[in-house]
Amino acid sequence: MPTIKLPGMREKSVKEFAHSVSGFIRLLKRDGFATGAGDNGAINVWKDKDGALLAERYVYQVTRNKFKSYSLNALREWLKVFYPQIL
């Protein structure tokens, strides 16, 4: 299994890749992180050691957001904008 190491998170094995917005949320709740990719880029979402939600997307540049709230709804809205852009 591949592993992933994100800022503020210890290295973990990737058991499953996200293929939808709901998949990202489900994996985040289950594993504390989620990753997915398409033909045009990739997205990682995770909780850091303090429980803050972070998200980054790779296209031609990296966009990283740290959400001021611990709301999954804010992350869900972010994913709705950026996830289609990497497919």
PDB file of N, CA, C and O in Angstrom:
ATOM      1  N   MET A   1       0.832  -1.184   0.000  1.00  0.00           N
ATOM      2  CA  MET A   1       0.000   0.000   0.000  1.00  0.00           C
ATOM      3  C   MET A   1       0.877   1.249   0.000  1.00  0.00           C
ATOM      4  O   MET A   1       1.902   1.293   0.681  1.00  0.00           O
ATOM      5  N   PRO A   2       0.476   2.255  -0.759  1.00  0.00           N
ATOM      6  CA  PRO A   2       1.239   3.503  -0.704  1.00  0.00           C
ATOM      7  C   PRO A   2       1.042   4.190   0.637  1.00  0.00           C
ATOM      8  O   PRO A   2       0.066   3.935   1.343  1.00  0.00           O
ATOM      9  N   THR A   3       1.972   5.054   0.976  1.00  0.00           N
ATOM     10  CA  THR A   3       1.852   5.843   2.196  1.00  0.00           C
ATOM     11  C   THR A   3       1.778   7.315   1.839  1.00  0.00           C
ATOM     12  O   THR A   3       2.149   7.721   0.738  1.00  0.00           O
ATOM     13  N   ILE A   4       1.292   8.113   2.791  1.00  0.00           N
ATOM     14  CA  ILE A   4       1.181   9.551   2.599  1.00  0.00           C
ATOM     15  C   ILE A   4       1.638  10.237   3.876  1.00  0.00           C
ATOM     16  O   ILE A   4       1.326   9.785   4.977  1.00  0.00           O
ATOM     17  N   LYS A   5       2.383  11.337   3.725  1.00  0.00           N
ATOM     18  CA  LYS A   5       2.851  12.149   4.863  1.00  0.00           C
ATOM     19  C   LYS A   5       2.497  13.592   4.539  1.00  0.00           C
ATOM     20  O   LYS A   5       3.037  14.185   3.604  1.00  0.00           O
ATOM     21  N   LEU A   6       1.580  14.147   5.326  1.00  0.00           N
ATOM     22  CA  LEU A   6       1.116  15.513   5.127  1.00  0.00           C
ATOM     23  C   LEU A   6       1.505  16.359   6.327  1.00  0.00           C
ATOM     24  O   LEU A   6       1.683  15.819   7.419  1.00  0.00           O
ATOM     25  N   PRO A   7       1.644  17.675   6.159  1.00  0.00           N
ATOM     26  CA  PRO A   7       2.053  18.535   7.270  1.00  0.00           C
ATOM     27  C   PRO A   7       1.149  18.379   8.497  1.00  0.00           C
ATOM     28  O   PRO A   7      -0.076  18.441   8.386  1.00  0.00           O
ATOM     29  N   GLY A   8       1.762  18.177   9.660  1.00  0.00           N
ATOM     30  CA  GLY A   8       1.014  18.048  10.902  1.00  0.00           C
ATOM     31  C   GLY A   8       0.378  16.692  11.110  1.00  0.00           C
ATOM     32  O   GLY A   8      -0.443  16.529  12.013  1.00  0.00           O
ATOM     33  N   MET A   9       0.744  15.700  10.284  1.00  0.00           N
ATOM     34  CA  MET A   9       0.151  14.364  10.360  1.00  0.00           C
ATOM     35  C   MET A   9       1.272  13.337  10.219  1.00  0.00           C
ATOM     36  O   MET A   9       2.171  13.495   9.393  1.00  0.00           O
ATOM     37  N   ARG A  10       1.209  12.301  11.018  1.00  0.00           N
ATOM     38  CA  ARG A  10       2.218  11.251  10.868  1.00  0.00           C
ATOM     39  C   ARG A  10       1.952  10.466   9.580  1.00  0.00           C
ATOM     40  O   ARG A  10       0.838  10.498   9.058  1.00  0.00           O
ATOM     41  N   GLU A  11       2.946   9.774   9.075  1.00  0.00           N
ATOM     42  CA  GLU A  11       2.807   9.001   7.846  1.00  0.00           C
ATOM     43  C   GLU A  11       1.780   7.882   8.039  1.00  0.00           C
ATOM     44  O   GLU A  11       1.782   7.187   9.054  1.00  0.00           O
ATOM     45  N   LYS A  12       0.907   7.725   7.048  1.00  0.00           N
ATOM     46  CA  LYS A  12      -0.141   6.698   7.120  1.00  0.00           C
ATOM     47  C   LYS A  12      -0.246   5.967   5.790  1.00  0.00           C
ATOM     48  O   LYS A  12       0.139   6.497   4.747  1.00  0.00           O
ATOM     49  N   SER A  13      -0.766   4.756   5.832  1.00  0.00           N
ATOM     50  CA  SER A  13      -1.029   3.982   4.615  1.00  0.00           C
ATOM     51  C   SER A  13      -2.319   4.453   3.962  1.00  0.00           C
ATOM     52  O   SER A  13      -3.308   4.727   4.642  1.00  0.00           O
ATOM     53  N   VAL A  14      -2.301   4.545   2.644  1.00  0.00           N
ATOM     54  CA  VAL A  14      -3.498   4.893   1.878  1.00  0.00           C
ATOM     55  C   VAL A  14      -4.217   3.587   1.554  1.00  0.00           C
ATOM     56  O   VAL A  14      -3.733   2.786   0.755  1.00  0.00           O
ATOM     57  N   LYS A  15      -5.369   3.380   2.175  1.00  0.00           N
ATOM     58  CA  LYS A  15      -6.129   2.146   1.981  1.00  0.00           C
ATOM     59  C   LYS A  15      -7.110   2.259   0.826  1.00  0.00           C
ATOM     60  O   LYS A  15      -7.469   1.260   0.203  1.00  0.00           O
ATOM     61  N   GLU A  16      -7.544   3.497   0.543  1.00  0.00           N
ATOM     62  CA  GLU A  16      -8.581   3.720  -0.464  1.00  0.00           C
ATOM     63  C   GLU A  16      -8.455   5.159  -0.962  1.00  0.00           C
ATOM     64  O   GLU A  16      -8.120   6.057  -0.189  1.00  0.00           O
ATOM     65  N   PHE A  17      -8.721   5.379  -2.237  1.00  0.00           N
ATOM     66  CA  PHE A  17      -8.690   6.719  -2.815  1.00  0.00           C
ATOM     67  C   PHE A  17     -10.106   7.264  -2.933  1.00  0.00           C
ATOM     68  O   PHE A  17     -11.052   6.511  -3.167  1.00  0.00           O
ATOM     69  N   ALA A  18     -10.248   8.584  -2.769  1.00  0.00           N
ATOM     70  CA  ALA A  18     -11.550   9.236  -2.891  1.00  0.00           C
ATOM     71  C   ALA A  18     -11.877   9.451  -4.371  1.00  0.00           C
ATOM     72  O   ALA A  18     -11.005   9.783  -5.173  1.00  0.00           O
ATOM     73  N   HIS A  19     -13.159   9.253  -4.713  1.00  0.00           N
ATOM     74  CA  HIS A  19     -13.608   9.417  -6.095  1.00  0.00           C
ATOM     75  C   HIS A  19     -14.792  10.368  -6.197  1.00  0.00           C
ATOM     76  O   HIS A  19     -15.396  10.493  -7.263  1.00  0.00           O
ATOM     77  N   SER A  20     -15.132  11.043  -5.090  1.00  0.00           N
ATOM     78  CA  SER A  20     -16.252  11.984  -5.084  1.00  0.00           C
ATOM     79  C   SER A  20     -16.123  12.860  -3.844  1.00  0.00           C
ATOM     80  O   SER A  20     -15.329  12.568  -2.950  1.00  0.00           O
ATOM     81  N   VAL A  21     -16.908  13.936  -3.793  1.00  0.00           N
ATOM     82  CA  VAL A  21     -16.906  14.794  -2.614  1.00  0.00           C
ATOM     83  C   VAL A  21     -17.307  13.995  -1.380  1.00  0.00           C
ATOM     84  O   VAL A  21     -16.658  14.092  -0.339  1.00  0.00           O
ATOM     85  N   SER A  22     -18.371  13.208  -1.490  1.00  0.00           N
ATOM     86  CA  SER A  22     -18.802  12.410  -0.338  1.00  0.00           C
ATOM     87  C   SER A  22     -17.745  11.373   0.041  1.00  0.00           C
ATOM     88  O   SER A  22     -17.613  11.023   1.214  1.00  0.00           O
ATOM     89  N   GLY A  23     -16.988  10.878  -0.950  1.00  0.00           N
ATOM     90  CA  GLY A  23     -15.905   9.941  -0.665  1.00  0.00           C
ATOM     91  C   GLY A  23     -14.793  10.587   0.151  1.00  0.00           C
ATOM     92  O   GLY A  23     -14.239   9.970   1.061  1.00  0.00           O
ATOM     93  N   PHE A  24     -14.469  11.847  -0.185  1.00  0.00           N
ATOM     94  CA  PHE A  24     -13.470  12.569   0.609  1.00  0.00           C
ATOM     95  C   PHE A  24     -13.922  12.703   2.057  1.00  0.00           C
ATOM     96  O   PHE A  24     -13.142  12.456   2.976  1.00  0.00           O
ATOM     97  N   ILE A  25     -15.173  13.092   2.264  1.00  0.00           N
ATOM     98  CA  ILE A  25     -15.686  13.284   3.623  1.00  0.00           C
ATOM     99  C   ILE A  25     -15.706  11.964   4.382  1.00  0.00           C
ATOM    100  O   ILE A  25     -15.314  11.912   5.547  1.00  0.00           O
ATOM    101  N   ARG A  26     -16.161  10.895   3.729  1.00  0.00           N
ATOM    102  CA  ARG A  26     -16.222   9.578   4.373  1.00  0.00           C
ATOM    103  C   ARG A  26     -14.832   9.107   4.800  1.00  0.00           C
ATOM    104  O   ARG A  26     -14.644   8.653   5.929  1.00  0.00           O
ATOM    105  N   LEU A  27     -13.856   9.216   3.886  1.00  0.00           N
ATOM    106  CA  LEU A  27     -12.501   8.775   4.216  1.00  0.00           C
ATOM    107  C   LEU A  27     -11.862   9.660   5.276  1.00  0.00           C
ATOM    108  O   LEU A  27     -11.132   9.166   6.136  1.00  0.00           O
ATOM    109  N   LEU A  28     -12.126  10.965   5.226  1.00  0.00           N
ATOM    110  CA  LEU A  28     -11.606  11.869   6.253  1.00  0.00           C
ATOM    111  C   LEU A  28     -12.120  11.468   7.623  1.00  0.00           C
ATOM    112  O   LEU A  28     -11.358  11.425   8.589  1.00  0.00           O
ATOM    113  N   LYS A  29     -13.417  11.174   7.711  1.00  0.00           N
ATOM    114  CA  LYS A  29     -13.996  10.749   8.992  1.00  0.00           C
ATOM    115  C   LYS A  29     -13.405   9.422   9.456  1.00  0.00           C
ATOM    116  O   LYS A  29     -13.151   9.233  10.645  1.00  0.00           O
ATOM    117  N   ARG A  30     -13.187   8.505   8.518  1.00  0.00           N
ATOM    118  CA  ARG A  30     -12.688   7.173   8.865  1.00  0.00           C
ATOM    119  C   ARG A  30     -11.192   7.158   9.173  1.00  0.00           C
ATOM    120  O   ARG A  30     -10.763   6.570  10.165  1.00  0.00           O
ATOM    121  N   ASP A  31     -10.398   7.813   8.312  1.00  0.00           N
ATOM    122  CA  ASP A  31      -8.942   7.676   8.388  1.00  0.00           C
ATOM    123  C   ASP A  31      -8.212   8.928   8.868  1.00  0.00           C
ATOM    124  O   ASP A  31      -7.020   8.870   9.168  1.00  0.00           O
ATOM    125  N   GLY A  32      -8.915  10.059   8.945  1.00  0.00           N
ATOM    126  CA  GLY A  32      -8.259  11.308   9.319  1.00  0.00           C
ATOM    127  C   GLY A  32      -7.640  12.037   8.139  1.00  0.00           C
ATOM    128  O   GLY A  32      -7.083  13.123   8.302  1.00  0.00           O
ATOM    129  N   PHE A  33      -7.735  11.443   6.937  1.00  0.00           N
ATOM    130  CA  PHE A  33      -7.236  12.068   5.717  1.00  0.00           C
ATOM    131  C   PHE A  33      -7.905  11.398   4.519  1.00  0.00           C
ATOM    132  O   PHE A  33      -8.487  10.319   4.633  1.00  0.00           O
ATOM    133  N   ALA A  34      -7.809  12.060   3.375  1.00  0.00           N
ATOM    134  CA  ALA A  34      -8.286  11.461   2.127  1.00  0.00           C
ATOM    135  C   ALA A  34      -7.460  12.046   0.986  1.00  0.00           C
ATOM    136  O   ALA A  34      -7.011  13.190   1.054  1.00  0.00           O
ATOM    137  N   THR A  35      -7.269  11.258  -0.049  1.00  0.00           N
ATOM    138  CA  THR A  35      -6.549  11.707  -1.227  1.00  0.00           C
ATOM    139  C   THR A  35      -7.241  11.155  -2.464  1.00  0.00           C
ATOM    140  O   THR A  35      -7.777  10.047  -2.450  1.00  0.00           O
ATOM    141  N   GLY A  36      -7.220  11.935  -3.524  1.00  0.00           N
ATOM    142  CA  GLY A  36      -7.808  11.505  -4.779  1.00  0.00           C
ATOM    143  C   GLY A  36      -7.162  12.260  -5.915  1.00  0.00           C
ATOM    144  O   GLY A  36      -6.618  13.347  -5.720  1.00  0.00           O
ATOM    145  N   ALA A  37      -7.220  11.685  -7.106  1.00  0.00           N
ATOM    146  CA  ALA A  37      -6.582  12.310  -8.267  1.00  0.00           C
ATOM    147  C   ALA A  37      -7.381  12.037  -9.520  1.00  0.00           C
ATOM    148  O   ALA A  37      -8.140  11.072  -9.606  1.00  0.00           O
ATOM    149  N   GLY A  38      -7.190  12.908 -10.483  1.00  0.00           N
ATOM    150  CA  GLY A  38      -7.789  12.757 -11.799  1.00  0.00           C
ATOM    151  C   GLY A  38      -6.759  13.106 -12.848  1.00  0.00           C
ATOM    152  O   GLY A  38      -5.575  13.236 -12.537  1.00  0.00           O
ATOM    153  N   ASP A  39      -7.192  13.259 -14.085  1.00  0.00           N
ATOM    154  CA  ASP A  39      -6.273  13.550 -15.180  1.00  0.00           C
ATOM    155  C   ASP A  39      -5.602  14.917 -15.051  1.00  0.00           C
ATOM    156  O   ASP A  39      -4.542  15.138 -15.638  1.00  0.00           O
ATOM    157  N   ASN A  40      -6.196  15.827 -14.299  1.00  0.00           N
ATOM    158  CA  ASN A  40      -5.700  17.203 -14.236  1.00  0.00           C
ATOM    159  C   ASN A  40      -5.123  17.615 -12.887  1.00  0.00           C
ATOM    160  O   ASN A  40      -4.815  18.791 -12.692  1.00  0.00           O
ATOM    161  N   GLY A  41      -4.971  16.684 -11.953  1.00  0.00           N
ATOM    162  CA  GLY A  41      -4.393  17.058 -10.670  1.00  0.00           C
ATOM    163  C   GLY A  41      -4.787  16.112  -9.554  1.00  0.00           C
ATOM    164  O   GLY A  41      -5.263  15.001  -9.789  1.00  0.00           O
ATOM    165  N   ALA A  42      -4.575  16.584  -8.328  1.00  0.00           N
ATOM    166  CA  ALA A  42      -4.851  15.768  -7.145  1.00  0.00           C
ATOM    167  C   ALA A  42      -5.296  16.662  -5.999  1.00  0.00           C
ATOM    168  O   ALA A  42      -4.995  17.855  -5.967  1.00  0.00           O
ATOM    169  N   ILE A  43      -6.021  16.061  -5.053  1.00  0.00           N
ATOM    170  CA  ILE A  43      -6.463  16.754  -3.840  1.00  0.00           C
ATOM    171  C   ILE A  43      -6.142  15.884  -2.636  1.00  0.00           C
ATOM    172  O   ILE A  43      -6.346  14.670  -2.657  1.00  0.00           O
ATOM    173  N   ASN A  44      -5.637  16.521  -1.586  1.00  0.00           N
ATOM    174  CA  ASN A  44      -5.449  15.895  -0.277  1.00  0.00           C
ATOM    175  C   ASN A  44      -6.232  16.699   0.740  1.00  0.00           C
ATOM    176  O   ASN A  44      -6.201  17.930   0.712  1.00  0.00           O
ATOM    177  N   VAL A  45      -6.929  16.030   1.630  1.00  0.00           N
ATOM    178  CA  VAL A  45      -7.588  16.674   2.772  1.00  0.00           C
ATOM    179  C   VAL A  45      -7.200  15.883   4.010  1.00  0.00           C
ATOM    180  O   VAL A  45      -7.072  14.660   3.955  1.00  0.00           O
ATOM    181  N   TRP A  46      -7.009  16.589   5.145  1.00  0.00           N
ATOM    182  CA  TRP A  46      -6.601  15.896   6.366  1.00  0.00           C
ATOM    183  C   TRP A  46      -6.852  16.752   7.583  1.00  0.00           C
ATOM    184  O   TRP A  46      -7.094  17.956   7.497  1.00  0.00           O
ATOM    185  N   LYS A  47      -6.785  16.087   8.720  1.00  0.00           N
ATOM    186  CA  LYS A  47      -6.815  16.762  10.017  1.00  0.00           C
ATOM    187  C   LYS A  47      -5.394  16.742  10.556  1.00  0.00           C
ATOM    188  O   LYS A  47      -4.742  15.698  10.565  1.00  0.00           O
ATOM    189  N   ASP A  48      -4.914  17.902  11.007  1.00  0.00           N
ATOM    190  CA  ASP A  48      -3.573  17.907  11.589  1.00  0.00           C
ATOM    191  C   ASP A  48      -3.633  17.435  13.043  1.00  0.00           C
ATOM    192  O   ASP A  48      -4.701  17.087  13.546  1.00  0.00           O
ATOM    193  N   LYS A  49      -2.493  17.427  13.702  1.00  0.00           N
ATOM    194  CA  LYS A  49      -2.432  16.896  15.074  1.00  0.00           C
ATOM    195  C   LYS A  49      -3.287  17.685  16.055  1.00  0.00           C
ATOM    196  O   LYS A  49      -3.633  17.179  17.122  1.00  0.00           O
ATOM    197  N   ASP A  50      -3.638  18.945  15.697  1.00  0.00           N
ATOM    198  CA  ASP A  50      -4.503  19.768  16.550  1.00  0.00           C
ATOM    199  C   ASP A  50      -5.981  19.629  16.182  1.00  0.00           C
ATOM    200  O   ASP A  50      -6.840  20.229  16.828  1.00  0.00           O
ATOM    201  N   GLY A  51      -6.278  18.839  15.146  1.00  0.00           N
ATOM    202  CA  GLY A  51      -7.651  18.640  14.714  1.00  0.00           C
ATOM    203  C   GLY A  51      -8.129  19.633  13.675  1.00  0.00           C
ATOM    204  O   GLY A  51      -9.297  19.602  13.285  1.00  0.00           O
ATOM    205  N   ALA A  52      -7.235  20.532  13.212  1.00  0.00           N
ATOM    206  CA  ALA A  52      -7.621  21.495  12.174  1.00  0.00           C
ATOM    207  C   ALA A  52      -7.770  20.779  10.837  1.00  0.00           C
ATOM    208  O   ALA A  52      -6.996  19.872  10.532  1.00  0.00           O
ATOM    209  N   LEU A  53      -8.751  21.175  10.042  1.00  0.00           N
ATOM    210  CA  LEU A  53      -8.947  20.626   8.705  1.00  0.00           C
ATOM    211  C   LEU A  53      -8.078  21.384   7.718  1.00  0.00           C
ATOM    212  O   LEU A  53      -8.048  22.615   7.724  1.00  0.00           O
ATOM    213  N   LEU A  54      -7.377  20.653   6.876  1.00  0.00           N
ATOM    214  CA  LEU A  54      -6.559  21.254   5.834  1.00  0.00           C
ATOM    215  C   LEU A  54      -6.891  20.590   4.510  1.00  0.00           C
ATOM    216  O   LEU A  54      -7.291  19.427   4.466  1.00  0.00           O
ATOM    217  N   ALA A  55      -6.720  21.346   3.428  1.00  0.00           N
ATOM    218  CA  ALA A  55      -6.966  20.811   2.096  1.00  0.00           C
ATOM    219  C   ALA A  55      -5.979  21.444   1.138  1.00  0.00           C
ATOM    220  O   ALA A  55      -5.657  22.627   1.249  1.00  0.00           O
ATOM    221  N   GLU A  56      -5.499  20.645   0.194  1.00  0.00           N
ATOM    222  CA  GLU A  56      -4.624  21.175  -0.831  1.00  0.00           C
ATOM    223  C   GLU A  56      -4.959  20.508  -2.149  1.00  0.00           C
ATOM    224  O   GLU A  56      -5.372  19.349  -2.198  1.00  0.00           O
ATOM    225  N   ARG A  57      -4.771  21.267  -3.215  1.00  0.00           N
ATOM    226  CA  ARG A  57      -4.968  20.707  -4.544  1.00  0.00           C
ATOM    227  C   ARG A  57      -3.735  20.994  -5.373  1.00  0.00           C
ATOM    228  O   ARG A  57      -3.116  22.051  -5.244  1.00  0.00           O
ATOM    229  N   TYR A  58      -3.387  20.061  -6.213  1.00  0.00           N
ATOM    230  CA  TYR A  58      -2.272  20.206  -7.129  1.00  0.00           C
ATOM    231  C   TYR A  58      -2.836  20.221  -8.543  1.00  0.00           C
ATOM    232  O   TYR A  58      -3.455  19.251  -8.982  1.00  0.00           O
ATOM    233  N   VAL A  59      -2.627  21.299  -9.237  1.00  0.00           N
ATOM    234  CA  VAL A  59      -2.980  21.374 -10.654  1.00  0.00           C
ATOM    235  C   VAL A  59      -1.678  21.820 -11.318  1.00  0.00           C
ATOM    236  O   VAL A  59      -0.787  21.000 -11.541  1.00  0.00           O
ATOM    237  N   TYR A  60      -1.563  23.084 -11.628  1.00  0.00           N
ATOM    238  CA  TYR A  60      -0.293  23.624 -12.080  1.00  0.00           C
ATOM    239  C   TYR A  60       0.401  24.339 -10.934  1.00  0.00           C
ATOM    240  O   TYR A  60       1.585  24.664 -11.016  1.00  0.00           O
ATOM    241  N   GLN A  61      -0.337  24.577  -9.880  1.00  0.00           N
ATOM    242  CA  GLN A  61       0.185  25.169  -8.666  1.00  0.00           C
ATOM    243  C   GLN A  61      -0.557  24.555  -7.489  1.00  0.00           C
ATOM    244  O   GLN A  61      -1.619  23.958  -7.667  1.00  0.00           O
ATOM    245  N   VAL A  62      -0.017  24.693  -6.308  1.00  0.00           N
ATOM    246  CA  VAL A  62      -0.651  24.158  -5.105  1.00  0.00           C
ATOM    247  C   VAL A  62      -1.514  25.250  -4.485  1.00  0.00           C
ATOM    248  O   VAL A  62      -1.076  26.389  -4.321  1.00  0.00           O
ATOM    249  N   THR A  63      -2.748  24.884  -4.144  1.00  0.00           N
ATOM    250  CA  THR A  63      -3.633  25.762  -3.378  1.00  0.00           C
ATOM    251  C   THR A  63      -3.870  25.074  -2.051  1.00  0.00           C
ATOM    252  O   THR A  63      -4.410  23.968  -2.017  1.00  0.00           O
ATOM    253  N   ARG A  64      -3.478  25.705  -0.960  1.00  0.00           N
ATOM    254  CA  ARG A  64      -3.649  25.093   0.356  1.00  0.00           C
ATOM    255  C   ARG A  64      -4.543  25.994   1.195  1.00  0.00           C
ATOM    256  O   ARG A  64      -4.348  27.208   1.244  1.00  0.00           O
ATOM    257  N   ASN A  65      -5.511  25.396   1.845  1.00  0.00           N
ATOM    258  CA  ASN A  65      -6.410  26.132   2.729  1.00  0.00           C
ATOM    259  C   ASN A  65      -6.379  25.499   4.112  1.00  0.00           C
ATOM    260  O   ASN A  65      -6.363  24.276   4.249  1.00  0.00           O
ATOM    261  N   LYS A  66      -6.372  26.345   5.132  1.00  0.00           N
ATOM    262  CA  LYS A  66      -6.581  25.883   6.500  1.00  0.00           C
ATOM    263  C   LYS A  66      -7.873  26.539   6.952  1.00  0.00           C
ATOM    264  O   LYS A  66      -7.984  27.764   6.978  1.00  0.00           O
ATOM    265  N   PHE A  67      -8.830  25.729   7.302  1.00  0.00           N
ATOM    266  CA  PHE A  67     -10.160  26.221   7.612  1.00  0.00           C
ATOM    267  C   PHE A  67     -10.201  26.739   9.042  1.00  0.00           C
ATOM    268  O   PHE A  67      -9.762  26.063   9.973  1.00  0.00           O
ATOM    269  N   LYS A  68     -10.731  27.945   9.207  1.00  0.00           N
ATOM    270  CA  LYS A  68     -10.776  28.566  10.536  1.00  0.00           C
ATOM    271  C   LYS A  68     -11.718  27.811  11.467  1.00  0.00           C
ATOM    272  O   LYS A  68     -11.512  27.773  12.680  1.00  0.00           O
ATOM    273  N   SER A  69     -12.740  27.218  10.889  1.00  0.00           N
ATOM    274  CA  SER A  69     -13.653  26.430  11.709  1.00  0.00           C
ATOM    275  C   SER A  69     -13.295  24.956  11.528  1.00  0.00           C
ATOM    276  O   SER A  69     -12.550  24.592  10.617  1.00  0.00           O
ATOM    277  N   TYR A  70     -13.819  24.143  12.379  1.00  0.00           N
ATOM    278  CA  TYR A  70     -13.595  22.704  12.278  1.00  0.00           C
ATOM    279  C   TYR A  70     -14.788  22.052  11.596  1.00  0.00           C
ATOM    280  O   TYR A  70     -15.124  20.900  11.872  1.00  0.00           O
ATOM    281  N   SER A  71     -15.426  22.804  10.700  1.00  0.00           N
ATOM    282  CA  SER A  71     -16.670  22.392  10.070  1.00  0.00           C
ATOM    283  C   SER A  71     -16.427  21.548   8.827  1.00  0.00           C
ATOM    284  O   SER A  71     -15.702  21.955   7.919  1.00  0.00           O
ATOM    285  N   LEU A  72     -17.036  20.378   8.795  1.00  0.00           N
ATOM    286  CA  LEU A  72     -16.982  19.568   7.583  1.00  0.00           C
ATOM    287  C   LEU A  72     -17.771  20.228   6.466  1.00  0.00           C
ATOM    288  O   LEU A  72     -17.488  19.990   5.292  1.00  0.00           O
ATOM    289  N   ASN A  73     -18.757  21.053   6.804  1.00  0.00           N
ATOM    290  CA  ASN A  73     -19.524  21.749   5.763  1.00  0.00           C
ATOM    291  C   ASN A  73     -18.636  22.708   4.981  1.00  0.00           C
ATOM    292  O   ASN A  73     -18.768  22.802   3.761  1.00  0.00           O
ATOM    293  N   ALA A  74     -17.738  23.422   5.649  1.00  0.00           N
ATOM    294  CA  ALA A  74     -16.816  24.320   4.957  1.00  0.00           C
ATOM    295  C   ALA A  74     -15.904  23.525   4.025  1.00  0.00           C
ATOM    296  O   ALA A  74     -15.657  23.939   2.892  1.00  0.00           O
ATOM    297  N   LEU A  75     -15.408  22.390   4.499  1.00  0.00           N
ATOM    298  CA  LEU A  75     -14.569  21.535   3.663  1.00  0.00           C
ATOM    299  C   LEU A  75     -15.373  20.988   2.489  1.00  0.00           C
ATOM    300  O   LEU A  75     -14.867  20.947   1.367  1.00  0.00           O
ATOM    301  N   ARG A  76     -16.601  20.571   2.720  1.00  0.00           N
ATOM    302  CA  ARG A  76     -17.460  20.049   1.658  1.00  0.00           C
ATOM    303  C   ARG A  76     -17.646  21.091   0.551  1.00  0.00           C
ATOM    304  O   ARG A  76     -17.577  20.757  -0.631  1.00  0.00           O
ATOM    305  N   GLU A  77     -17.877  22.339   0.926  1.00  0.00           N
ATOM    306  CA  GLU A  77     -18.057  23.410  -0.062  1.00  0.00           C
ATOM    307  C   GLU A  77     -16.769  23.650  -0.848  1.00  0.00           C
ATOM    308  O   GLU A  77     -16.816  23.881  -2.056  1.00  0.00           O
ATOM    309  N   TRP A  78     -15.628  23.596  -0.178  1.00  0.00           N
ATOM    310  CA  TRP A  78     -14.333  23.746  -0.848  1.00  0.00           C
ATOM    311  C   TRP A  78     -14.144  22.631  -1.869  1.00  0.00           C
ATOM    312  O   TRP A  78     -13.727  22.878  -3.001  1.00  0.00           O
ATOM    313  N   LEU A  79     -14.457  21.395  -1.458  1.00  0.00           N
ATOM    314  CA  LEU A  79     -14.313  20.253  -2.363  1.00  0.00           C
ATOM    315  C   LEU A  79     -15.239  20.366  -3.575  1.00  0.00           C
ATOM    316  O   LEU A  79     -14.853  19.988  -4.681  1.00  0.00           O
ATOM    317  N   LYS A  80     -16.439  20.875  -3.382  1.00  0.00           N
ATOM    318  CA  LYS A  80     -17.375  21.028  -4.498  1.00  0.00           C
ATOM    319  C   LYS A  80     -16.812  21.960  -5.566  1.00  0.00           C
ATOM    320  O   LYS A  80     -17.103  21.791  -6.750  1.00  0.00           O
ATOM    321  N   VAL A  81     -16.016  22.934  -5.160  1.00  0.00           N
ATOM    322  CA  VAL A  81     -15.398  23.863  -6.124  1.00  0.00           C
ATOM    323  C   VAL A  81     -14.191  23.224  -6.788  1.00  0.00           C
ATOM    324  O   VAL A  81     -14.084  23.247  -8.014  1.00  0.00           O
ATOM    325  N   PHE A  82     -13.272  22.649  -6.003  1.00  0.00           N
ATOM    326  CA  PHE A  82     -11.991  22.250  -6.541  1.00  0.00           C
ATOM    327  C   PHE A  82     -11.899  20.804  -7.033  1.00  0.00           C
ATOM    328  O   PHE A  82     -11.098  20.523  -7.925  1.00  0.00           O
ATOM    329  N   TYR A  83     -12.682  19.888  -6.491  1.00  0.00           N
ATOM    330  CA  TYR A  83     -12.589  18.492  -6.934  1.00  0.00           C
ATOM    331  C   TYR A  83     -12.911  18.346  -8.424  1.00  0.00           C
ATOM    332  O   TYR A  83     -12.177  17.640  -9.115  1.00  0.00           O
ATOM    333  N   PRO A  84     -13.958  18.967  -8.954  1.00  0.00           N
ATOM    334  CA  PRO A  84     -14.211  18.829 -10.400  1.00  0.00           C
ATOM    335  C   PRO A  84     -13.070  19.358 -11.266  1.00  0.00           C
ATOM    336  O   PRO A  84     -12.927  18.927 -12.410  1.00  0.00           O
ATOM    337  N   GLN A  85     -12.270  20.264 -10.762  1.00  0.00           N
ATOM    338  CA  GLN A  85     -11.179  20.843 -11.547  1.00  0.00           C
ATOM    339  C   GLN A  85     -10.008  19.891 -11.753  1.00  0.00           C
ATOM    340  O   GLN A  85      -9.181  20.123 -12.635  1.00  0.00           O
ATOM    341  N   ILE A  86      -9.918  18.828 -10.964  1.00  0.00           N
ATOM    342  CA  ILE A  86      -8.797  17.890 -11.147  1.00  0.00           C
ATOM    343  C   ILE A  86      -9.198  16.679 -11.977  1.00  0.00           C
ATOM    344  O   ILE A  86      -8.345  15.858 -12.316  1.00  0.00           O
ATOM    345  N   LEU A  87     -10.462  16.553 -12.306  1.00  0.00           N
ATOM    346  CA  LEU A  87     -10.916  15.391 -13.083  1.00  0.00           C
ATOM    347  C   LEU A  87     -10.604  15.529 -14.547  1.00  0.00           C
ATOM    348  O   LEU A  87     -10.922  14.636 -15.332  1.00  0.00           O
TER     349      LEU A  87
END
